């Protein structure tokens, strides 16, 4: 089976979620896959270590337009005879994968959290994290988009040949006027973050977020918040995790002053480990927690920051 | 301006999710259905705001059976002018997108609005697939939309931040939080919705491309381990040695 993986790039680099998608593609392809990326990327060859035997780079494409990129992926799939196309279910992947599936008359499973079975049944999240669905692709061509942080990127030490894309896929009808970085501190975007520190109404006001940010900075974690806090404007909307916000699957989710309503849990229960800090011992979040601290976030968070710094200094 | 807003019927956000028939079917018993929040709060309301300031019409469309009509009336009560129900089982995202695009292709809609994904299947496939069938641009995860003639300026969530983009109609967009504020229908709207047109259109030919084989609910967590709030060194040590996440 020939597998093609779309590797998204930003600011001249193939991004983190693309390495995971290539690892996934190589597993599905029985050890190797072909990758396609675009723009002025400097690290395309690094995909070789994650299982790409060949990387095709479309240098003339600068922007992430879904029409242009889907035409590119479908064209490369045709050239290479690939019948299985892998994306990361990230910002760009979500916009392109359905277009590519449509072009190739392929079934698409989006948000895959595991590898396909022999008959191409794939486990994916559903009901905003409250359940999983096992979905079978019944077409000859297949598209899978993999939820970030679900299988992980695996460095297997191979290498790839890098070639330039030769075809023409037209020009974007969408003009990018401005690109603003959301995380001005350079932290990892929430859907890709491995460590997340989150807080809710228990913090009592936006002026108190310093203790949340201190812990996040110490750990190299990304900050998040509950819906009420985003709705009243204490924190920006893009930090809202939950059923109607961002769904995340970090290795560690630390929640302070969040009671754990079912809608919030839906967005975070893919986390590997959950730590809950709340003054209310009856808070429903403790039922979903691996570690619980019944205590005041205003005392516990600074103490945790100090404990983490001490651990970091001696490890 | 002619706007089309795609809506889906989904279980209320507070629903406990369960399955029947050997975990192959969603258990609808006791479930309250609502308009998918992204479709209603953001896509529909922004389309209505633009219609109110620029003139034009807002049509809502869904693919489903008669059981979908109550949520369609809700969308009409919020202010949509007319509703279209394509009388077909909502089989898979590709099938649904084909139905919507087949209906929309000769209707000259300026903008097709969708929510970013449903809270039921979280596929986020229909908006981009509709755009592909219609051969128009697609803007995902839009949080702000302004129109000046046929030129749209849109803010959207993108890799690593926010992008401001500009393009000409027609196009498809998927709406995310920030686009508009939820509207509660008033009595006048609810009364008016009863007599607004709800057109039922027969299904178009389309192939099925995926099948849900079964569902699973996440395995229950082990008991929460409580830690003394005075002893954060213990937590750090457990996270490192036991959970191995730091």
Interface residues (C-beta under 8 A of the other chain):
Chain A: X8 X10 X11 X15 X64 X65 X66 X67 X70 X89 X90 X91 X92 X94 X95 X96 X97 X98 X99 X101 X102 X103 X105 X106 X107 X108 X109 X110 X111 X121 X123 X125 X126 X127 X128 X129 X130 X131 X132 X133 X134 X135 X136 X137 X138 X139 X172 X173 X174 X175 X176 X177 X178 X179 X180 X181 X182 X183 X189 X195 X219 X230 X237 X238 X240 X243 X244 X245 X247 X251 X252 X262 X263 X269 X272 X273 X274 X275 X276 X286 X287 X288 X289 X290 X291 X292 X293 X294 X295 X296 X299 X300 X303 X304 X306 X307 X308 X310 X311 X315
Chain B: X11 X13 X14 X16 X17 X19 X37 X38 X92 X93 X94 X97 X119 X120 X121 X122 X123 X124 X125 X126 X127 X128 X129 X131 X132 X133 X137 X138 X139 X140 X141 X143 X153 X157 X158 X159 X160 X161 X162 X163 X164 X165 X166 X167 X168 X177 X178 X207 X208 X209 X210 X211 X212 X213 X214 X215 X216 X217 X218 X221 X222 X224 X225 X226 X227 X228 X229 X230 X232 X233 X235 X236 X237 X238 X239 X240 X243 X245 X246
